[in-house]
Amino acid sequence: MSIKTAKGKDALFTEINITPLTDIFLVLLIIMMVVAPTFQSNDSSISMPEINSGVAIEQKMQPFLLLKKV
């Protein structure tokens, strides 16, 4: 793909056309804006499980010393 310059020589057209890319991003943005409220309405029915036993993370991580015989 070449274009004519002012001097009459052929030059390569190296610029990227971002119009189709922008169109795709706008369509994806609109789709996400339409779909996002349906995910928010479904999240209210989720119940988180309760932990009845276990050790806290702070208690699990205790420093240790490794000795090597020489």
Backbone as numpy.savetxt, mean C-alpha at the origin, in Angstrom:
# Nx Ny Nz CAx CAy CAz Cx Cy Cz
8.36 6.39 -33.15 7.51 7.56 -33.15 8.40 8.80 -33.15
8.34 9.56 -34.18 9.20 10.73 -34.27 8.36 11.96 -34.58
8.93 13.09 -34.25 8.26 14.36 -34.53 9.24 15.26 -35.26
8.72 16.21 -35.99 9.58 17.18 -36.69 9.90 18.33 -35.75
11.14 18.68 -35.70 11.55 19.83 -34.88 11.56 21.07 -35.77
11.86 22.19 -35.17 11.88 23.45 -35.91 12.96 23.45 -36.99
14.01 22.69 -36.80 15.10 22.65 -37.77 14.83 21.65 -38.89
13.73 20.89 -38.81 13.39 19.95 -39.85 13.94 18.56 -39.63
14.67 18.30 -38.57 15.22 16.98 -38.29 14.20 16.16 -37.51
14.25 14.84 -37.70 13.39 13.95 -36.91 13.99 13.76 -35.53
13.16 13.83 -34.52 13.59 13.61 -33.15 12.64 12.62 -32.50
13.15 11.85 -31.59 12.30 10.89 -30.90 11.43 11.60 -29.87
10.18 11.16 -29.78 9.25 11.71 -28.80 9.40 10.86 -27.55
10.10 11.36 -26.53 10.43 10.56 -25.36 9.59 10.89 -24.14
8.64 11.78 -24.24 7.83 12.12 -23.08 6.75 11.07 -22.86
6.40 10.82 -21.61 5.38 9.85 -21.26 4.03 10.56 -21.20
3.05 9.97 -21.83 1.70 10.51 -21.78 1.03 10.00 -20.50
0.79 10.89 -19.54 0.25 10.47 -18.26 -1.27 10.59 -18.18
-1.92 11.03 -19.25 -3.37 11.19 -19.22 -4.09 9.85 -18.97
-3.75 8.75 -19.66 -4.42 7.48 -19.36 -4.15 6.99 -17.94
-2.95 7.21 -17.46 -2.61 6.80 -16.10 -3.45 7.59 -15.09
-3.61 8.87 -15.32 -4.42 9.70 -14.44 -5.88 9.26 -14.47
-6.37 8.91 -15.65 -7.75 8.43 -15.77 -7.97 7.15 -14.97
-7.01 6.24 -15.04 -7.13 4.98 -14.30 -7.14 5.24 -12.80
-6.25 6.11 -12.33 -6.22 6.43 -10.90 -7.51 7.09 -10.43
-8.08 7.96 -11.23 -9.33 8.60 -10.84 -10.47 7.60 -10.77
-10.52 6.66 -11.72 -11.57 5.63 -11.69 -11.39 4.75 -10.46
-10.15 4.36 -10.16 -9.92 3.55 -8.95 -10.27 4.31 -7.68
-9.99 5.59 -7.64 -10.34 6.41 -6.49 -11.85 6.46 -6.29
-12.59 6.64 -7.36 -14.05 6.68 -7.27 -14.60 5.34 -6.82
-14.05 4.24 -7.35 -14.51 2.91 -6.93 -14.26 2.71 -5.44
-13.09 3.10 -4.96 -12.79 2.93 -3.54 -13.67 3.81 -2.66
-14.00 5.00 -3.13 -14.88 5.87 -2.35 -16.29 5.31 -2.27
-16.72 4.59 -3.29 -18.06 3.99 -3.28 -18.07 2.73 -2.42
-17.00 1.94 -2.47 -16.96 0.65 -1.78 -16.62 0.80 -0.29
-15.84 1.80 0.08 -15.36 1.96 1.46 -16.48 2.03 2.50
-17.58 2.75 2.28 -18.63 2.77 3.31 -19.25 1.40 3.58
-19.28 0.51 2.60 -19.85 -0.82 2.85 -18.96 -1.62 3.79
-17.64 -1.43 3.72 -16.75 -2.11 4.65 -16.92 -1.57 6.07
-17.16 -0.29 6.21 -17.34 0.30 7.53 -18.62 -0.21 8.18
-19.66 -0.42 7.42 -20.92 -0.88 8.01 -20.82 -2.34 8.43
-20.00 -3.15 7.79 -19.84 -4.55 8.15 -18.93 -4.74 9.35
-18.08 -3.78 9.66 -17.14 -3.92 10.76 -17.79 -3.87 12.13
-18.99 -3.35 12.24 -19.63 -3.21 13.55 -20.06 -4.56 14.11
-20.20 -5.58 13.28 -20.64 -6.88 13.75 -19.50 -7.78 14.21
-18.27 -7.32 14.11 -17.12 -8.13 14.51 -16.91 -8.00 16.01
-16.81 -9.14 16.69 -16.53 -9.11 18.13 -15.13 -9.67 18.36
-14.36 -8.97 19.13 -12.99 -9.38 19.39 -12.98 -10.43 20.50
-12.17 -11.48 20.37 -12.10 -12.50 21.42 -11.37 -11.98 22.65
-11.73 -12.52 23.79 -11.08 -12.13 25.04 -10.01 -13.15 25.38
-8.92 -12.66 25.99 -7.84 -13.55 26.40 -8.02 -13.87 27.87
-8.17 -15.17 28.17 -8.40 -15.59 29.55 -7.10 -15.96 30.25
-6.11 -16.40 29.51 -4.84 -16.78 30.13 -3.71 -16.40 29.20
-2.51 -16.46 29.72 -1.35 -16.14 28.89 -0.42 -15.21 29.64
0.71 -14.99 29.04 1.74 -14.15 29.63 1.87 -12.91 28.76
2.02 -11.77 29.41 2.19 -10.53 28.67 3.52 -10.54 27.94
3.61 -9.77 26.90 4.83 -9.72 26.10 6.01 -9.21 26.93
5.75 -8.26 27.80 6.81 -7.72 28.64 7.39 -8.80 29.55
6.57 -9.73 30.00 7.05 -10.78 30.90 7.79 -11.87 30.13
7.44 -12.09 28.88 8.10 -13.12 28.09 9.53 -12.76 27.75
9.78 -11.52 27.45 11.10 -11.10 27.00 11.99 -10.76 28.20
12.74 -11.74 28.64 13.67 -11.51 29.74 15.08 -11.68 29.21
15.99 -10.86 29.66 17.37 -10.96 29.15 18.02 -12.27 29.60
18.92 -12.79 28.78 19.64 -14.00 29.13 21.12 -13.82 28.81
21.93 -14.63 29.43 23.37 -14.55 29.26 23.86 -15.88 28.70
24.60 -15.82 27.61 25.11 -17.01 26.97 26.61 -17.10 27.23
27.03 -18.17 27.90 28.44 -18.37 28.21 29.00 -19.45 27.33
30.20 -19.22 26.84 30.86 -20.20 25.97 32.16 -20.63 26.61
32.36 -21.95 26.71 33.61 -22.46 27.27 34.71 -22.33 26.24
35.88 -21.92 26.72 37.01 -21.75 25.81 38.03 -22.83 26.06
